[in-house]
Amino acid sequence: MSSHILLLEDDAELSRLIKGFLMSKGYEITACRSANRAQQLVAQQHFDLLLCDVMLPGESGFDFVAAIRDGFPGPIIFMTAQTQLQHQLHGFSLGAQDYLLKPVDPRLLHAKIQVFLPKEEDTKAAPPAHFKQFNLTLDHQAGVATLAGQALQLTTAELRLLSALLEQYGKVVSREWLFQHQLGRDYDGMDRTMDGRASRLRKKLQTIDPQWTIGTVWGQGYRLIYEAAMQA
């Protein structure tokens, strides 16, 4: 899967431009406008890198990083119009890897990101031949999924969705990523195509083993869950 970047930026137009540019480079981008929302996202999803504005309504980007730094091991890049040396030093003291001054040239930002994250073309290895979680197995080479020893009768689209969820088992796979990589278009916030696909896949799993489900995480995406393991 693509590297997943959280963009914390309250300027809607700048956020749109940065998100669009980085998505064109192959990254998955989740954008938000407040430190509080960013903390929720970091607690719920996996991110490979954080891009943080400093001056925000409510808590600052510095406050956000201070709150999550112990639990987030990945690189952090601050973006701000504040040019004072003490602000930059404070950002580095919080554990940031870099500090960019606005206005940020997207090409420079991309170059900085590539320092900390592998280039997309260098990470596209073939997926493992098999994925297995408990009694659910997916054979990529054969294009077959089995559950409790029974073959699942899946469409190609359902098989691709199951592959993405199984590869990230227990984690939220965002609608944005699924729309970009499986439907070839951006998620507009209204399209229910992926909801229908997830619902049909959920029914097929539960017909064989009701302990399996696909949880819908409101405003984010989907997560594959084996309830028997959660109860153990």
NURO-643789 format. One record per atom (N, C-alpha, C, O): residue in three letters; x, y, z. Coordinates in steps of 0.05 Angstrom, whole numbers, m for minus. Example, Ala and Ser with C-alpha at 12.3 -4.5 7.8 and 13.67 -1.06 7.14 Angstrom:
// NURO-643789
REC residuo     xx     yy     zz
REC     ALA    264   m114    156
REC     ALA    246    m90    156
REC     ALA    264    m66    156
REC     ALA    285    m66    169
REC     SER    257    m45    142
REC     SER    273    m21    143
REC     SER    258      1    157
REC     SER    268     23    161
***
This chain:
// NURO-643789
REC residuo     xx     yy     zz
REC     MET     17    m24      0
REC     MET      0      0      0
REC     MET     18     25      0
REC     MET     41     24      8
REC     SER      6     47     m9
REC     SER     21     72    m10
REC     SER     27     82     18
REC     SER     13     76     37
REC     SER     49     98     20
REC     SER     54    111     45
REC     SER     31    130     52
REC     SER     21    144     34
REC     HIS     23    130     77
REC     HIS      0    145     86
REC     HIS     10    169    102
REC     HIS     24    166    122
REC     ILE      2    193     94
REC     ILE     11    218    106
REC     ILE    m13    233    118
REC     ILE    m34    235    105
REC     LEU    m10    242    142
REC     LEU    m30    259    154
REC     LEU    m22    288    150
REC     LEU      0    296    158
REC     LEU    m40    304    138
REC     LEU    m35    332    133
REC     LEU    m53    348    152
REC     LEU    m77    348    150
REC     LEU    m40    363    171
REC     LEU    m54    380    190
REC     LEU    m49    409    181
REC     LEU    m28    420    185
REC     GLU    m70    420    168
REC     GLU    m68    447    157
REC     GLU    m95    460    157
REC     GLU   m114    449    146
REC     ASP    m98    484    169
REC     ASP   m124    496    171
REC     ASP   m131    514    147
REC     ASP   m153    523    145
REC     ASP   m111    520    130
REC     ASP   m117    535    105
REC     ASP   m128    516     85
REC     ASP   m113    500     74
REC     ALA   m154    518     79
REC     ALA   m167    499     62
REC     ALA   m155    498     34
REC     ALA   m152    476     23
REC     GLU   m149    521     22
REC     GLU   m138    521     m5
REC     GLU   m110    509     m6
REC     GLU   m104    493    m24
REC     LEU    m93    516     14
REC     LEU    m66    505     15
REC     LEU    m67    475     19
REC     LEU    m52    459      7
REC     SER    m85    466     37
REC     SER    m89    438     42
REC     SER    m97    423     17
REC     SER    m86    401     11
REC     ARG   m115    435      1
REC     ARG   m124    422    m23
REC     ARG   m101    419    m43
REC     ARG    m98    399    m57
REC     LEU    m85    440    m46
REC     LEU    m63    440    m65
REC     LEU    m42    419    m57
REC     LEU    m33    404    m74
REC     ILE    m35    419    m31
REC     ILE    m15    400    m22
REC     ILE    m25    371    m25
REC     ILE    m10    354    m34
REC     LYS    m50    367    m17
REC     LYS    m61    340    m19
REC     LYS    m62    331    m48
REC     LYS    m54    308    m54
REC     GLY    m71    348    m66
REC     GLY    m72    340    m94
REC     GLY    m45    334   m106
REC     GLY    m42    314   m120
REC     PHE    m25    350    m99
REC     PHE      2    346   m110
REC     PHE     14    320    m99
REC     PHE     25    305   m115
REC     LEU     12    315    m73
REC     LEU     24    291    m62
REC     LEU      9    266    m71
REC     LEU     21    245    m74
REC     MET    m17    268    m74
REC     MET    m32    245    m85
REC     MET    m23    238   m113
REC     MET    m22    215   m121
REC     SER    m16    259   m129
REC     SER     m7    254   m156
REC     SER     20    240   m156
REC     SER     28    228   m176
REC     LYS     35    241   m133
REC     LYS     60    228   m130
REC     LYS     57    200   m119
REC     LYS     77    186   m114
REC     GLY     33    192   m114
REC     GLY     28    164   m105
REC     GLY     24    160    m75
REC     GLY     23    138    m66
REC     TYR     22    182    m60
REC     TYR     17    180    m31
REC     TYR    m12    180    m24
REC     TYR    m29    192    m39
REC     GLU    m19    167     m3
REC     GLU    m46    169      8
REC     GLU    m46    192     28
REC     GLU    m29    193     46
REC     ILE    m64    211     26
REC     ILE    m65    235     43
REC     ILE    m91    236     58
REC     ILE   m112    235     45
REC     THR    m90    239     84
REC     THR   m113    245    100
REC     THR   m109    273    112
REC     THR    m89    278    125
REC     ALA   m127    291    106
REC     ALA   m124    319    114
REC     ALA   m144    326    137
REC     ALA   m166    316    137
REC     CYS   m135    343    155
REC     CYS   m153    353    176
REC     CYS   m144    381    183
REC     CYS   m123    390    175
REC     ARG   m161    395    198
REC     ARG   m156    424    203
REC     ARG   m152    431    232
REC     ARG   m147    455    238
REC     SER   m153    412    250
REC     SER   m149    419    279
REC     SER   m132    398    292
REC     SER   m131    375    284
REC     ALA   m118    406    313
REC     ALA   m101    388    328
REC     ALA   m117    367    342
REC     ALA   m108    344    344
REC     ASN   m141    373    351
REC     ASN   m157    354    364
REC     ASN   m165    331    346
REC     ASN   m164    308    353
REC     ARG   m173    338    321
REC     ARG   m181    318    302
REC     ARG   m156    302    294
REC     ARG   m158    277    290
REC     ALA   m133    315    291
REC     ALA   m109    300    284
REC     ALA   m101    279    305
REC     ALA    m93    257    298
REC     GLN   m105    286    330
REC     GLN    m99    267    352
REC     GLN   m118    243    349
REC     GLN   m109    220    353
REC     GLN   m143    247    343
REC     GLN   m162    225    340
REC     GLN   m153    207    317
REC     GLN   m154    182    319
REC     LEU   m145    219    294
REC     LEU   m137    203    271
REC     LEU   m112    187    277
REC     LEU   m110    163    269
REC     VAL    m92    199    290
REC     VAL    m68    184    297
REC     VAL    m73    160    315
REC     VAL    m60    139    313
REC     ALA    m93    163    332
REC     ALA   m100    141    350
REC     ALA   m115    119    336
REC     ALA   m115     96    345
REC     GLN   m128    125    313
REC     GLN   m145    106    300
REC     GLN   m133     94    275
REC     GLN   m140     71    268
REC     GLN   m114    107    262
REC     GLN   m103     98    237
REC     GLN    m73     97    238
REC     GLN    m60    109    255
REC     HIS    m61     83    218
REC     HIS    m32     83    215
REC     HIS    m24    105    196
REC     HIS    m35    107    174
REC     PHE     m4    120    204
REC     PHE      8    140    186
REC     PHE     38    136    185
REC     PHE     51    129    205
REC     ASP     49    141    162
REC     ASP     78    138    158
REC     ASP     93    164    163
REC     ASP    117    164    169
REC     LEU     79    187    160
REC     LEU     92    213    163
REC     LEU     70    234    170
REC     LEU     48    231    161
REC     LEU     77    254    186
REC     LEU     59    275    193
REC     LEU     70    302    181
REC     LEU     93    308    184
REC     LEU     52    317    168
REC     LEU     57    344    159
REC     LEU     40    363    176
REC     LEU     16    361    176
REC     CYS     53    381    191
REC     CYS     38    396    211
REC     CYS     42    426    208
REC     CYS     65    436    208
REC     ASP     21    441    204
REC     ASP     21    470    207
REC     ASP     26    476    237
REC     ASP     20    459    254
REC     VAL     36    499    243
REC     VAL     41    506    271
REC     VAL     18    523    282
REC     VAL      7    517    303
REC     MET     11    545    268
REC     MET    m10    563    278
REC     MET    m37    552    269
REC     MET    m44    552    246
REC     LEU    m52    543    289
REC     LEU    m78    531    284
REC     LEU    m99    542    304
REC     LEU    m92    552    325
REC     PRO   m125    541    297
REC     PRO   m145    548    316
REC     PRO   m145    529    340
REC     PRO   m143    505    335
REC     GLY   m146    539    364
REC     GLY   m145    521    387
REC     GLY   m116    513    393
REC     GLY    m98    530    393
REC     GLU   m111    487    397
REC     GLU    m84    478    402
REC     GLU    m66    481    377
REC     GLU    m76    479    355
REC     SER    m41    487    382
REC     SER    m22    491    360
REC     SER    m11    465    350
REC     SER    m15    444    362
REC     GLY      3    466    327
REC     GLY     16    442    317
REC     GLY     37    432    336
REC     GLY     42    408    339
REC     PHE     50    451    350
REC     PHE     70    443    371
REC     PHE     56    427    393
REC     PHE     66    406    402
REC     ASP     32    436    402
REC     ASP     17    422    422
REC     ASP      9    394    413
REC     ASP     11    374    428
REC     PHE      1    392    388
REC     PHE     m7    366    377
REC     PHE     17    347    377
REC     PHE     14    324    386
REC     VAL     40    355    367
REC     VAL     63    338    366
REC     VAL     72    330    394
REC     VAL     80    307    399
REC     ALA     72    349    413
REC     ALA     79    342    440
REC     ALA     61    321    452
REC     ALA     70    304    468
REC     ALA     35    321    444
REC     ALA     16    302    455
REC     ALA     19    274    443
REC     ALA     14    254    457
REC     ILE     28    272    418
REC     ILE     29    246    405
REC     ILE     57    235    401
REC     ILE     60    212    392
REC     ARG     77    251    407
REC     ARG    104    242    398
REC     ARG    113    216    410
REC     ARG    126    200    397
REC     ASP    107    211    436
REC     ASP    116    186    448
REC     ASP    103    162    435
REC     ASP    115    140    436
REC     GLY     80    165    424
REC     GLY     66    142    412
REC     GLY     68    141    382
REC     GLY     57    122    369
REC     PHE     81    161    369
REC     PHE     83    161    340
REC     PHE    113    160    333
REC     PHE    127    179    338
REC     PRO    122    138    321
REC     PRO    151    134    316
REC     PRO    160    146    289
REC     PRO    184    148    284
REC     GLY    141    155    272
REC     GLY    149    163    245
REC     GLY    159    192    244
REC     GLY    159    206    264
REC     PRO    168    200    220
REC     PRO    178    227    216
REC     PRO    156    248    217
REC     PRO    133    243    209
REC     ILE    164    272    225
REC     ILE    146    295    227
REC     ILE    159    319    214
REC     ILE    182    325    219
REC     ILE    144    333    197
REC     ILE    153    357    184
REC     ILE    134    380    191
REC     ILE    110    378    186
REC     PHE    145    401    203
REC     PHE    129    425    208
REC     PHE    129    443    184
REC     PHE    149    445    169
REC     MET    106    457    180
REC     MET    104    478    160
REC     MET     92    503    173
REC     MET     72    501    186
REC     THR    106    525    170
REC     THR     96    549    184
REC     THR    106    574    171
REC     THR    127    574    158
REC     ALA     92    596    175
REC     ALA    101    622    166
REC     ALA    119    636    187
REC     ALA    130    657    182
REC     GLN    121    624    211
REC     GLN    138    635    232
REC     GLN    167    631    226
REC     GLN    177    608    224
REC     THR    182    653    223
REC     THR    210    651    215
REC     THR    230    653    238
REC     THR    254    650    234
REC     GLN    219    658    262
REC     GLN    237    662    285
REC     GLN    253    636    291
REC     GLN    242    614    291
REC     LEU    278    640    297
REC     LEU    296    617    302
REC     LEU    285    601    326
REC     LEU    286    576    326
REC     GLN    275    615    347
REC     GLN    267    600    371
REC     GLN    243    581    365
REC     GLN    241    560    377
REC     HIS    226    589    346
REC     HIS    204    571    338
REC     HIS    214    547    324
REC     HIS    205    524    329
REC     GLN    234    550    306
REC     GLN    245    528    292
REC     GLN    259    509    312
REC     GLN    257    484    310
REC     LEU    274    520    330
REC     LEU    288    504    349
REC     LEU    269    488    367
REC     LEU    274    465    374
REC     HIS    247    501    374
REC     HIS    227    488    390
REC     HIS    215    464    375
REC     HIS    210    443    386
REC     GLY    210    468    349
REC     GLY    199    446    333
REC     GLY    218    422    332
REC     GLY    209    400    335
REC     PHE    244    428    329
REC     PHE    263    406    329
REC     PHE    265    393    357
REC     PHE    270    369    359
REC     SER    262    409    378
REC     SER    264    398    405
REC     SER    241    378    411
REC     SER    243    361    428
REC     LEU    219    381    396
REC     LEU    196    363    399
REC     LEU    200    337    384
REC     LEU    183    319    386
REC     GLY    222    336    368
REC     GLY    227    311    354
REC     GLY    221    312    324
REC     GLY    221    291    311
REC     ALA    215    336    314
REC     ALA    210    338    285
REC     ALA    235    333    269
REC     ALA    258    339    278
REC     GLN    232    322    245
REC     GLN    255    317    227
REC     GLN    261    341    209
REC     GLN    284    343    200
REC     ASP    241    358    205
REC     ASP    247    381    187
REC     ASP    226    403    193
REC     ASP    206    398    206
REC     TYR    232    427    182
REC     TYR    217    451    188
REC     TYR    217    468    163
REC     TYR    238    479    156
REC     LEU    194    470    149
REC     LEU    193    485    125
REC     LEU    178    511    129
REC     LEU    158    512    143
REC     LEU    189    532    117
REC     LEU    176    558    119
REC     LEU    157    563     96
REC     LEU    163    556     73
REC     LYS    134    573    103
REC     LYS    114    580     82
REC     LYS    122    606     68
REC     LYS    135    623     81
REC     PRO    115    610     43
REC     PRO     99    591     26
REC     PRO    116    567     19
REC     PRO    140    570     11
REC     VAL    105    544     20
REC     VAL    119    519     15
REC     VAL    116    511    m15
REC     VAL     93    509    m25
REC     ASP    138    507    m28
REC     ASP    138    498    m56
REC     ASP    132    467    m54
REC     ASP    148    453    m42
REC     PRO    111    458    m67
REC     PRO    104    429    m66
REC     PRO    127    411    m75
REC     PRO    130    389    m65
REC     ARG    143    421    m94
REC     ARG    166    404   m103
REC     ARG    187    401    m81
REC     ARG    198    379    m79
REC     LEU    192    422    m66
REC     LEU    210    420    m44
REC     LEU    199    402    m22
REC     LEU    213    386    m10
REC     LEU    173    405    m16
REC     LEU    160    388      4
REC     LEU    163    359     m4
REC     LEU    169    342     12
REC     HIS    158    353    m30
REC     HIS    160    325    m39
REC     HIS    189    315    m36
REC     HIS    193    292    m28
REC     ALA    208    332    m42
REC     ALA    236    323    m39
REC     ALA    243    317    m10
REC     ALA    257    299     m4
REC     LYS    232    334      8
REC     LYS    236    329     37
REC     LYS    224    303     45
REC     LYS    236    287     60
REC     ILE    199    298     36
REC     ILE    185    273     43
REC     ILE    201    249     34
REC     ILE    203    229     48
REC     GLN    213    250     10
REC     GLN    228    228     m1
REC     GLN    253    222     15
REC     GLN    263    199     14
REC     VAL    262    241     31
REC     VAL    285    236     48
REC     VAL    277    216     70
REC     VAL    293    199     78
REC     PHE    252    218     79
REC     PHE    243    203    102
REC     PHE    227    178     95
REC     PHE    224    159    111
REC     LEU    215    178     71
REC     LEU    199    155     62
REC     LEU    210    145     36
REC     LEU    219    160     19
REC     PRO    211    119     33
REC     PRO    221    107      8
REC     PRO    204    117    m16
REC     PRO    180    122    m13
REC     LYS    217    120    m38
REC     LYS    202    128    m62
REC     LYS    183    106    m69
REC     LYS    188     82    m66
REC     GLU    160    114    m80
REC     GLU    139     94    m86
REC     GLU    149     73   m105
REC     GLU    142     50   m102
REC     GLU    165     81   m125
REC     GLU    174     61   m145
REC     GLU    193     41   m133
REC     GLU    197     19   m144
REC     ASP    205     48   m110
REC     ASP    224     29    m97
REC     ASP    210     11    m78
REC     ASP    223     m8    m68
REC     THR    184     15    m72
REC     THR    171     m1    m52
REC     THR    150    m19    m63
REC     THR    137    m34    m49
REC     LYS    146    m18    m90
REC     LYS    125    m34   m102
REC     LYS    134    m63   m107
REC     LYS    139    m71   m129
REC     ALA    137    m78    m86
REC     ALA    144   m106    m88
REC     ALA    118   m122    m92
REC     ALA     96   m113    m86
REC     ALA    122   m146   m103
REC     ALA     98   m163   m107
REC     ALA     87   m170    m80
REC     ALA    102   m174    m61
REC     PRO     60   m171    m78
REC     PRO     48   m178    m52
REC     PRO     55   m207    m45
REC     PRO     61   m223    m63
REC     PRO     54   m214    m19
REC     PRO     59   m241    m12
REC     PRO     40   m260    m26
REC     PRO     17   m252    m32
REC     ALA     49   m285    m31
REC     ALA     32   m304    m46
REC     ALA      7   m310    m30
REC     ALA    m14   m316    m41
REC     HIS      9   m310     m3
REC     HIS    m13   m317     14
REC     HIS    m16   m296     37
REC     HIS      4   m286     47
REC     PHE    m41   m291     43
REC     PHE    m47   m277     68
REC     PHE    m64   m296     85
REC     PHE    m82   m309     74
REC     LYS    m59   m297    111
REC     LYS    m75   m314    128
REC     LYS    m79   m301    155
REC     LYS    m60   m292    168
REC     GLN   m104   m300    164
REC     GLN   m111   m292    191
REC     GLN   m131   m312    202
REC     GLN   m154   m314    191
REC     PHE   m124   m326    223
REC     PHE   m142   m346    235
REC     PHE   m151   m366    214
REC     PHE   m134   m379    202
REC     ASN   m176   m368    208
REC     ASN   m186   m388    189
REC     ASN   m192   m376    161
REC     ASN   m205   m389    145
REC     LEU   m182   m352    157
REC     LEU   m186   m338    131
REC     LEU   m160   m336    116
REC     LEU   m140   m326    126
REC     THR   m160   m346     91
REC     THR   m135   m347     75
REC     THR   m141   m336     47
REC     THR   m162   m341     36
REC     LEU   m122   m320     37
REC     LEU   m125   m310     10
REC     LEU   m100   m318     m6
REC     LEU    m77   m312      2
REC     ASP   m103   m331    m28
REC     ASP    m82   m340    m46
REC     ASP    m81   m321    m70
REC     ASP    m98   m323    m87
REC     HIS    m61   m303    m71
REC     HIS    m60   m284    m92
REC     HIS    m55   m297   m119
REC     HIS    m68   m289   m139
REC     GLN    m38   m316   m120
REC     GLN    m31   m328   m146
REC     GLN    m55   m342   m158
REC     GLN    m60   m340   m182
REC     ALA    m70   m356   m142
REC     ALA    m94   m370   m152
REC     ALA   m119   m352   m153
REC     ALA   m138   m359   m167
REC     GLY   m118   m329   m139
REC     GLY   m141   m311   m139
REC     GLY   m164   m323   m124
REC     GLY   m187   m320   m132
REC     VAL   m158   m338   m102
REC     VAL   m179   m352    m87
REC     VAL   m176   m346    m58
REC     VAL   m154   m344    m47
REC     ALA   m199   m342    m45
REC     ALA   m200   m338    m16
REC     ALA   m216   m361     m4
REC     ALA   m237   m369    m15
REC     THR   m207   m372     19
REC     THR   m221   m393     32
REC     THR   m226   m385     61
REC     THR   m209   m372     74
REC     LEU   m248   m393     72
REC     LEU   m256   m388     99
REC     LEU   m265   m414    112
REC     LEU   m284   m426    102
REC     ALA   m252   m421    134
REC     ALA   m259   m446    148
REC     ALA   m259   m470    128
REC     ALA   m275   m488    130
REC     GLY   m240   m469    110
REC     GLY   m237   m491     91
REC     GLY   m256   m489     67
REC     GLY   m254   m507     49
REC     GLN   m273   m469     66
REC     GLN   m292   m467     43
REC     GLN   m284   m443     25
REC     GLN   m276   m422     35
REC     ALA   m286   m448     m1
REC     ALA   m280   m427    m20
REC     ALA   m301   m405    m19
REC     ALA   m325   m411    m20
REC     LEU   m292   m380    m17
REC     LEU   m310   m357    m18
REC     LEU   m316   m350    m48
REC     LEU   m297   m348    m64
REC     GLN   m341   m348    m54
REC     GLN   m348   m341    m82
REC     GLN   m349   m310    m84
REC     GLN   m369   m297    m80
REC     LEU   m326   m299    m92
REC     LEU   m322   m270    m92
REC     LEU   m319   m260   m121
REC     LEU   m307   m273   m137
REC     THR   m329   m236   m126
REC     THR   m323   m222   m151
REC     THR   m294   m212   m149
REC     THR   m282   m211   m128
REC     THR   m284   m204   m172
REC     THR   m256   m193   m172
REC     THR   m255   m168   m154
REC     THR   m235   m165   m140
REC     ALA   m275   m151   m155
REC     ALA   m275   m127   m138
REC     ALA   m275   m134   m108
REC     ALA   m261   m122    m92
REC     GLU   m292   m154   m101
REC     GLU   m293   m162    m73
REC     GLU   m267   m175    m64
REC     GLU   m258   m171    m41
REC     LEU   m254   m190    m82
REC     LEU   m228   m202    m75
REC     LEU   m207   m181    m70
REC     LEU   m191   m183    m52
REC     ARG   m207   m160    m86
REC     ARG   m188   m138    m83
REC     ARG   m193   m123    m56
REC     ARG   m174   m116    m42
REC     LEU   m218   m119    m49
REC     LEU   m225   m106    m24
REC     LEU   m216   m124     m1
REC     LEU   m204   m114     18
REC     LEU   m221   m150     m2
REC     LEU   m213   m168     19
REC     LEU   m182   m168     22
REC     LEU   m172   m169     44
REC     SER   m168   m167     m1
REC     SER   m139   m167      0
REC     SER   m129   m142     15
REC     SER   m111   m144     32
REC     ALA   m141   m119      9
REC     ALA   m132    m94     22
REC     ALA   m137    m95     52
REC     ALA   m121    m87     68
REC     LEU   m161   m106     60
REC     LEU   m168   m107     88
REC     LEU   m152   m128    103
REC     LEU   m144   m124    126
REC     LEU   m147   m150     90
REC     LEU   m131   m172    103
REC     LEU   m102   m164    106
REC     LEU    m90   m171    126
REC     GLU    m92   m150     86
REC     GLU    m64   m141     88
REC     GLU    m60   m122    111
REC     GLU    m39   m121    124
REC     GLN    m81   m106    118
REC     GLN    m80    m87    140
REC     GLN    m98    m96    162
REC     GLN   m111    m79    175
REC     TYR    m99   m122    167
REC     TYR   m118   m133    187
REC     TYR   m117   m118    213
REC     TYR    m96   m113    225
REC     GLY   m141   m111    223
REC     GLY   m143    m97    249
REC     GLY   m140    m67    247
REC     GLY   m146    m53    266
REC     LYS   m131    m57    224
REC     LYS   m128    m28    220
REC     LYS   m149    m17    201
REC     LYS   m161    m32    186
REC     VAL   m154      8    203
REC     VAL   m173     21    185
REC     VAL   m161     26    158
REC     VAL   m139     39    156
REC     VAL   m174     17    137
REC     VAL   m166     23    109
REC     VAL   m185     45    100
REC     VAL   m209     41     99
REC     SER   m174     68     93
REC     SER   m191     91     88
REC     SER   m206     89     61
REC     SER   m196     76     42
REC     ARG   m229    101     61
REC     ARG   m244    103     35
REC     ARG   m228    117     14
REC     ARG   m229    109     m9
REC     GLU   m213    138     22
REC     GLU   m198    153      2
REC     GLU   m178    135    m12
REC     GLU   m176    136    m37
REC     TRP   m164    118      3
REC     TRP   m145    100     m9
REC     TRP   m158     80    m27
REC     TRP   m149     75    m50
REC     LEU   m181     68    m18
REC     LEU   m195     49    m34
REC     LEU   m206     61    m60
REC     LEU   m204     48    m81
REC     PHE   m217     85    m59
REC     PHE   m227     97    m83
REC     PHE   m204    103   m103
REC     PHE   m207     99   m127
REC     GLN   m182    113    m92
REC     GLN   m159    120   m110
REC     GLN   m147     95   m123
REC     GLN   m141     96   m147
REC     HIS   m144     74   m107
REC     HIS   m129     51   m117
REC     HIS   m146     28   m128
REC     HIS   m136     11   m143
REC     GLN   m172     28   m122
REC     GLN   m189      7   m132
REC     GLN   m210     17   m151
REC     GLN   m220      1   m168
REC     LEU   m217     42   m150
REC     LEU   m237     53   m168
REC     LEU   m225     74   m187
REC     LEU   m237     81   m207
REC     GLY   m200     83   m181
REC     GLY   m187    101   m199
REC     GLY   m198    129   m198
REC     GLY   m195    144   m217
REC     ARG   m211    137   m176
REC     ARG   m221    164   m173
REC     ARG   m221    172   m144
REC     ARG   m220    156   m126
REC     ASP   m223    199   m139
REC     ASP   m224    209   m112
REC     ASP   m251    203   m100
REC     ASP   m271    203   m114
REC     TYR   m251    200    m73
REC     TYR   m276    197    m59
REC     TYR   m289    225    m55
REC     TYR   m276    243    m45
REC     ASP   m314    228    m63
REC     ASP   m327    254    m62
REC     ASP   m343    259    m37
REC     ASP   m356    279    m34
REC     GLY   m343    239    m18
REC     GLY   m358    242      6
REC     GLY   m386    232      5
REC     GLY   m400    230     25
REC     MET   m396    225    m19
REC     MET   m423    217    m23
REC     MET   m426    189    m36
REC     MET   m445    175    m32
REC     ASP   m406    182    m52
REC     ASP   m407    157    m68
REC     ASP   m409    133    m49
REC     ASP   m392    130    m32
REC     ARG   m429    116    m53
REC     ARG   m433     93    m36
REC     ARG   m423     67    m48
REC     ARG   m429     45    m38
REC     THR   m408     69    m70
REC     THR   m399     45    m84
REC     THR   m384     26    m65
REC     THR   m389      2    m65
REC     MET   m365     37    m50
REC     MET   m348     20    m33
REC     MET   m364     10     m9
REC     MET   m359    m12      1
REC     ASP   m384     25      0
REC     ASP   m401     15     22
REC     ASP   m416    m10     13
REC     ASP   m418    m29     28
REC     GLY   m427     m9    m12
REC     GLY   m441    m32    m22
REC     GLY   m423    m56    m25
REC     GLY   m430    m79    m20
REC     ARG   m399    m51    m35
REC     ARG   m379    m73    m38
REC     ARG   m372    m86    m11
REC     ARG   m371   m110     m9
REC     ALA   m368    m69      9
REC     ALA   m361    m79     35
REC     ALA   m384    m94     47
REC     ALA   m380   m115     61
REC     SER   m409    m85     43
REC     SER   m432    m99     53
REC     SER   m435   m127     41
REC     SER   m441   m146     55
REC     ARG   m431   m129     15
REC     ARG   m434   m155      2
REC     ARG   m412   m174     11
REC     ARG   m417   m198     15
REC     LEU   m388   m164     14
REC     LEU   m366   m181     24
REC     LEU   m371   m190     52
REC     LEU   m366   m213     59
REC     ARG   m381   m172     69
REC     ARG   m388   m179     97
REC     ARG   m408   m202     98
REC     ARG   m405   m220    114
REC     LYS   m429   m200     82
REC     LYS   m449   m221     81
REC     LYS   m438   m248     73
REC     LYS   m445   m269     84
REC     LYS   m420   m248     54
REC     LYS   m408   m273     44
REC     LYS   m390   m285     66
REC     LYS   m389   m310     69
REC     LEU   m375   m269     80
REC     LEU   m359   m279    102
REC     LEU   m376   m290    124
REC     LEU   m371   m312    134
REC     GLN   m397   m276    132
REC     GLN   m413   m284    155
REC     GLN   m431   m308    148
REC     GLN   m441   m322    167
REC     THR   m436   m313    123
REC     THR   m451   m337    115
REC     THR   m436   m362    123
REC     THR   m448   m382    130
REC     ILE   m410   m361    122
REC     ILE   m393   m384    129
REC     ILE   m385   m383    159
REC     ILE   m387   m403    173
REC     ASP   m376   m359    168
REC     ASP   m367   m356    196
REC     ASP   m377   m329    206
REC     ASP   m365   m308    199
REC     PRO   m398   m328    222
REC     PRO   m409   m303    232
REC     PRO   m390   m287    250
REC     PRO   m395   m264    256
REC     GLN   m368   m299    258
REC     GLN   m349   m285    275
REC     GLN   m333   m264    259
REC     GLN   m321   m245    270
REC     TRP   m333   m266    232
REC     TRP   m319   m247    216
REC     TRP   m338   m224    209
REC     TRP   m362   m228    203
REC     THR   m328   m200    209
REC     THR   m343   m177    201
REC     THR   m325   m155    189
REC     THR   m301   m156    193
REC     ILE   m337   m137    175
REC     ILE   m323   m114    165
REC     ILE   m335    m90    179
REC     ILE   m358    m82    173
REC     GLY   m320    m78    197
REC     GLY   m330    m55    212
REC     GLY   m328    m30    196
REC     GLY   m307    m25    184
REC     THR   m349    m14    195
REC     THR   m348     12    182
REC     THR   m341     33    203
REC     THR   m357     37    222
REC     VAL   m319     47    200
REC     VAL   m310     68    219
REC     VAL   m320     94    207
REC     VAL   m310    103    187
REC     TRP   m339    107    221
REC     TRP   m352    130    210
REC     TRP   m332    152    202
REC     TRP   m315    159    218
REC     GLY   m335    162    178
REC     GLY   m318    184    169
REC     GLY   m290    176    161
REC     GLY   m274    192    153
REC     GLN   m284    149    162
REC     GLN   m257    141    156
REC     GLN   m256    118    135
REC     GLN   m247    123    113
REC     GLY   m265     94    143
REC     GLY   m263     72    124
REC     GLY   m273     46    136
REC     GLY   m293     46    150
REC     TYR   m258     25    131
REC     TYR   m267     m2    139
REC     TYR   m244    m17    153
REC     TYR   m220    m12    148
REC     ARG   m252    m36    170
REC     ARG   m233    m52    184
REC     ARG   m243    m80    186
REC     ARG   m266    m85    193
REC     LEU   m226    m99    179
REC     LEU   m232   m128    180
REC     LEU   m229   m137    209
REC     LEU   m208   m133    221
REC     ILE   m249   m151    220
REC     ILE   m249   m158    248
REC     ILE   m257   m187    251
REC     ILE   m276   m196    238
REC     TYR   m242   m202    268
REC     TYR   m250   m229    275
REC     TYR   m258   m228    305
REC     TYR   m241   m227    322
REC     GLU   m284   m229    309
REC     GLU   m295   m224    336
REC     GLU   m286   m245    356
REC     GLU   m284   m239    380
REC     ALA   m282   m270    347
REC     ALA   m273   m291    366
REC     ALA   m246   m284    378
REC     ALA   m241   m291    401
REC     ALA   m229   m271    362
REC     ALA   m202   m264    373
REC     ALA   m205   m241    393
REC     ALA   m189   m240    412
REC     MET   m224   m223    389
REC     MET   m227   m200    407
REC     MET   m239   m210    434
REC     MET   m234   m197    455
REC     GLN   m254   m232    433
REC     GLN   m266   m242    458
REC     GLN   m248   m260    474
REC     GLN   m253   m266    497
REC     ALA   m226   m269    461
REC     ALA   m208   m288    474
REC     ALA   m193   m275    497
REC     ALA   m177   m287    510
***
